Amino acid sequence: MRTVDDAAIARAAAVRRRSEYDYGLFEYLRSPKILHNLEKAGVGLGGRVLDAGCGAGGTAVSLAEEGARVVGLDLDARFRGSGTRLSREKGVEHVRFLQGDGARLPLRDGVFDFVLSHEVVEHVYAAEDYLRECHRVLRPGGLLYLSTAPYLSLTGAHLPRLRVPIPLHLLVGRRAAFAVFRFLGRHAPFTLREQLESSSFLMAIAKGQPVRDSLLQQVTVGRLSAWSAAAGFIPVWQHHRITGFFQKALPGALRRTLAGVPWIQDVMIGHIEWVLRKA
């Protein structure tokens, strides 16, 4: 298993929006984090794998490099000039890409051993339909790796961040915060932490394109639990990563208590990582 190279990931993240290939390379370099999480969960990766929302395709290539037979699927065919190129460069053969809707997968029932949903569910139009489709294409006992972030956290908000760490979306609401960041991106980008080539929000502004809100689902821990249970999944392993601010600001006992309180946990948790089994 490859090691996690945080320095390389940071360099790739800084320019990931330069092109789809650069984003695919960022995904490829970041993917060992997923593999390490699966190792912590005691889950091996093998057999037939679906990357259900593969983006530029870098993660799909990486998983195939680990020996799995991978299908990468995305609503937008971003992988055409990135995932296919990466697979050729890495000499990876057991990966193919499809364009399709995650809520209506163009795939047969029960054909996959493992489904990967990495930072996807918050961007789909119907989370329940998406998770039911992930369940449908898994074999009995197959596993889903699901990662996302609560929409109230700074990570899950999917908005630029101010240089002064103020959670604007919590203070004024998402719609107003979106409008403020759109104004700052156009007229005062120096107030933002993100650089141009690391942010799709800022890249759209720089290109004179409409800035659309990509956050289609207001994910909370409670909603995600309900969605996955309704789809027929049983939890196998769960990890909630508390953001660095709360790790530093709160004593351990208080932090653990608050991290279990609805609404508060959705502010504190920067990343949700679950392994779920098809019932």
C-alpha positions as CSV (number, residue, x, y, z in Angstrom):
1,M,0.0,0.0,0.0
2,R,1.3,3.4,-0.9
3,T,2.2,5.9,1.9
4,V,0.3,9.1,2.4
5,D,2.5,11.9,1.1
6,D,1.0,15.0,2.7
7,A,3.5,17.4,1.0
8,A,2.7,16.1,-2.5
9,I,-1.0,16.2,-1.7
10,A,-0.7,19.9,-0.6
11,R,1.2,20.8,-3.8
12,A,-1.3,19.1,-6.0
13,A,-4.2,20.6,-4.1
14,A,-2.9,24.1,-4.7
15,V,-3.2,23.7,-8.5
16,R,-5.9,21.1,-8.7
17,R,-8.4,23.4,-10.6
18,R,-5.8,24.2,-13.3
19,S,-7.2,21.4,-15.4
20,E,-9.1,18.1,-15.1
21,Y,-5.8,16.2,-15.3
22,D,-4.4,18.2,-12.4
23,Y,-7.5,17.4,-10.4
24,G,-7.2,13.7,-11.4
25,L,-3.6,13.7,-10.2
26,F,-4.7,15.3,-6.9
27,E,-7.3,12.6,-6.5
28,Y,-4.7,9.9,-7.2
29,L,-2.2,11.3,-4.6
30,R,-5.0,11.7,-2.0
31,S,-6.4,8.2,-2.5
32,P,-4.0,6.4,-0.1
33,K,-5.9,8.1,2.7
34,I,-8.9,6.1,1.7
35,L,-6.9,2.9,1.6
36,H,-5.5,3.6,5.1
37,N,-9.1,4.2,6.4
38,L,-10.2,0.9,5.0
39,E,-7.2,-0.8,6.7
40,K,-8.3,0.8,10.0
41,A,-11.8,-0.5,9.4
42,G,-10.3,-4.0,8.9
43,V,-11.6,-4.1,5.3
44,G,-9.7,-5.4,2.3
45,L,-10.1,-3.9,-1.1
46,G,-10.5,-6.4,-4.0
47,G,-12.9,-7.8,-6.5
48,R,-15.1,-5.5,-8.6
49,V,-15.2,-1.9,-7.4
50,L,-17.5,0.9,-8.5
51,D,-16.3,4.5,-7.9
52,A,-19.8,6.1,-7.9
53,G,-18.9,9.7,-8.6
54,C,-15.3,9.3,-9.8
55,G,-14.8,13.0,-10.8
56,A,-11.6,13.2,-12.8
57,G,-10.8,9.5,-12.3
58,G,-7.6,9.6,-10.2
59,T,-9.0,7.6,-7.3
60,A,-10.4,4.9,-9.7
61,V,-7.0,4.5,-11.2
62,S,-5.4,4.3,-7.8
63,L,-7.8,1.6,-6.6
64,A,-7.2,-0.4,-9.8
65,E,-3.5,-0.1,-9.2
66,E,-4.1,-1.9,-5.9
67,G,-5.4,-4.9,-7.7
68,A,-9.2,-4.2,-7.9
69,R,-11.2,-4.2,-11.1
70,V,-12.7,-0.7,-11.1
71,V,-15.5,1.1,-12.9
72,G,-15.4,4.8,-12.5
73,L,-18.7,6.6,-13.1
74,D,-19.6,10.3,-13.1
75,L,-22.4,12.5,-14.3
76,D,-20.0,14.7,-16.2
77,A,-17.4,12.9,-18.3
78,R,-14.5,14.7,-16.5
79,F,-12.4,11.5,-16.7
80,R,-12.0,11.5,-20.4
81,G,-8.9,13.6,-20.5
82,S,-7.6,12.8,-17.0
83,G,-8.5,9.3,-15.7
84,T,-7.8,7.7,-19.1
85,R,-4.5,9.5,-19.4
86,L,-3.5,8.6,-15.8
87,S,-4.3,5.0,-16.4
88,R,-2.1,4.9,-19.4
89,E,0.7,6.7,-17.6
90,K,0.5,4.4,-14.6
91,G,0.1,1.3,-16.8
92,V,-3.1,0.4,-15.1
93,E,-5.4,-1.9,-17.2
94,H,-8.3,-3.0,-14.9
95,V,-10.1,0.3,-14.9
96,R,-12.8,1.7,-17.2
97,F,-15.0,4.8,-17.1
98,L,-18.7,5.4,-17.8
99,Q,-20.8,8.6,-17.9
100,G,-24.0,8.2,-16.0
101,D,-26.3,9.3,-13.3
102,G,-25.6,8.0,-9.8
103,A,-29.3,8.0,-9.0
104,R,-30.0,5.8,-12.0
105,L,-26.9,3.6,-12.4
106,P,-26.6,2.0,-15.9
107,L,-25.4,-1.2,-14.3
108,R,-26.9,-4.6,-13.4
109,D,-27.9,-5.7,-9.9
110,G,-25.4,-7.2,-7.6
111,V,-22.3,-7.0,-9.8
112,F,-19.9,-5.2,-7.4
113,D,-18.1,-6.3,-4.3
114,F,-17.4,-2.7,-3.2
115,V,-18.7,0.8,-3.9
116,L,-16.8,3.9,-3.2
117,S,-18.7,7.2,-2.6
118,H,-16.0,9.8,-1.7
119,E,-17.4,13.3,-1.2
120,V,-20.3,12.7,-3.6
121,V,-23.6,12.4,-1.7
122,E,-23.7,16.1,-0.9
123,H,-23.6,16.9,-4.6
124,V,-26.4,14.6,-5.9
125,Y,-30.0,15.7,-6.5
126,A,-31.5,12.8,-4.5
127,A,-29.4,11.3,-1.8
128,E,-31.9,8.6,-1.0
129,D,-32.0,7.4,-4.7
130,Y,-28.2,7.6,-5.0
131,L,-27.7,5.3,-1.9
132,R,-30.4,2.9,-3.0
133,E,-28.6,2.6,-6.3
134,C,-25.3,1.9,-4.6
135,H,-27.1,-0.8,-2.6
136,R,-28.7,-2.3,-5.7
137,V,-25.5,-2.8,-7.6
138,L,-23.7,-4.4,-4.6
139,R,-23.7,-8.2,-4.1
140,P,-25.2,-9.5,-0.9
141,G,-22.8,-8.6,1.9
142,G,-21.0,-6.1,-0.3
143,L,-19.5,-2.9,1.2
144,L,-19.9,0.8,0.7
145,Y,-17.2,3.3,1.7
146,L,-19.0,6.6,2.3
147,S,-17.3,9.8,3.0
148,T,-18.7,13.3,3.2
149,A,-18.9,16.3,5.6
150,P,-21.8,17.9,7.5
151,Y,-23.0,21.0,5.7
152,L,-22.7,23.2,8.8
153,S,-18.9,22.5,9.1
154,L,-16.4,24.7,7.4
155,T,-15.3,21.7,5.3
156,G,-18.8,20.7,4.4
157,A,-20.0,24.2,3.6
158,H,-18.0,24.0,0.3
159,L,-17.5,27.7,0.4
160,P,-14.3,29.8,0.3
161,R,-12.8,30.6,3.7
162,L,-12.0,34.0,5.0
163,R,-8.4,34.7,6.1
164,V,-9.9,35.7,9.4
165,P,-11.6,32.4,10.5
166,I,-15.2,33.5,10.8
167,P,-17.9,30.9,10.0
168,L,-19.9,33.2,7.9
169,H,-22.4,30.6,6.8
170,L,-23.4,30.0,10.5
171,L,-23.8,33.6,11.2
172,V,-25.8,34.9,8.3
173,G,-27.1,31.7,6.6
174,R,-25.9,29.9,3.5
175,R,-27.6,32.0,0.9
176,A,-26.2,35.3,2.2
177,A,-22.8,33.8,2.8
178,F,-22.7,32.5,-0.8
179,A,-23.5,36.0,-2.1
180,V,-20.9,37.6,0.2
181,F,-18.2,35.2,-1.1
182,R,-19.2,35.7,-4.7
183,F,-18.7,39.5,-4.1
184,L,-15.4,39.0,-2.3
185,G,-14.2,36.6,-5.1
186,R,-14.8,39.3,-7.7
187,H,-13.7,42.4,-5.9
188,A,-11.6,41.4,-2.9
189,P,-10.0,38.0,-3.3
190,F,-7.2,39.0,-1.0
191,T,-9.6,38.5,1.9
192,L,-9.9,34.7,1.1
193,R,-7.6,31.9,2.1
194,E,-8.0,30.0,-1.2
195,Q,-5.9,30.7,-4.2
196,L,-7.3,30.8,-7.7
197,E,-6.1,27.4,-8.9
198,S,-7.3,25.6,-5.8
199,S,-11.0,26.8,-5.9
200,S,-13.7,26.0,-8.5
201,F,-15.6,28.9,-7.0
202,L,-12.8,31.4,-7.8
203,M,-12.0,29.8,-11.1
204,A,-15.6,30.3,-12.3
205,I,-15.4,34.0,-11.3
206,A,-12.1,34.5,-13.0
207,K,-13.5,33.0,-16.2
208,G,-16.6,35.1,-16.1
209,Q,-18.8,32.0,-15.6
210,P,-21.9,31.7,-13.4
211,V,-21.0,30.7,-9.9
212,R,-23.5,27.9,-9.0
213,D,-23.9,26.3,-5.6
214,S,-22.7,22.7,-5.9
215,L,-24.0,21.7,-2.5
216,L,-27.3,20.0,-3.3
217,Q,-27.8,18.1,0.0
218,Q,-27.7,19.5,3.5
219,V,-25.9,16.5,5.0
220,T,-26.1,15.9,8.8
221,V,-25.0,12.9,10.7
222,G,-28.6,12.1,11.5
223,R,-29.8,12.5,8.0
224,L,-27.0,10.4,6.6
225,S,-27.8,7.6,9.1
226,A,-31.5,7.7,8.1
227,W,-30.7,7.7,4.4
228,S,-28.3,4.8,4.6
229,A,-30.6,2.7,6.8
230,A,-33.5,3.4,4.4
231,A,-31.3,2.2,1.5
232,G,-30.7,-1.1,3.3
233,F,-27.2,-0.6,4.7
234,I,-25.8,-1.7,8.1
235,P,-22.9,0.2,9.7
236,V,-19.6,-1.7,9.9
237,W,-17.2,1.1,10.9
238,Q,-17.7,4.8,11.6
239,H,-15.2,7.6,12.1
240,H,-16.0,11.2,12.6
241,R,-13.0,13.5,12.2
242,I,-13.2,16.6,14.4
243,T,-11.8,19.7,12.8
244,G,-8.5,21.0,14.1
245,F,-10.0,24.2,15.7
246,F,-12.2,22.1,18.0
247,Q,-9.4,19.7,18.8
248,K,-7.3,22.5,20.0
249,A,-9.9,24.7,21.6
250,L,-11.8,22.1,23.7
251,P,-10.6,19.7,26.4
252,G,-10.9,16.0,25.4
253,A,-13.9,15.1,27.6
254,L,-15.9,18.1,26.6
255,R,-15.1,17.7,22.9
256,R,-16.2,14.0,23.0
257,T,-19.5,15.0,24.8
258,L,-20.3,17.8,22.3
259,A,-19.4,15.6,19.3
260,G,-22.4,13.4,20.2
261,V,-24.9,16.3,20.4
262,P,-27.1,16.8,17.3
263,W,-26.4,20.1,15.5
264,I,-23.3,20.8,17.5
265,Q,-21.6,17.7,16.1
266,D,-22.5,18.8,12.6
267,V,-20.5,22.0,13.2
268,M,-17.5,20.2,14.8
269,I,-17.1,17.3,12.4
270,G,-15.0,18.1,9.4
271,H,-15.3,14.7,7.8
272,I,-17.5,11.6,8.1
273,E,-16.0,8.3,7.0
274,W,-18.2,5.2,7.2
275,V,-18.1,1.6,5.9
276,L,-21.5,0.1,5.4
277,R,-22.6,-3.4,4.5
278,K,-25.5,-4.4,2.2
279,A,-28.0,-6.1,4.4
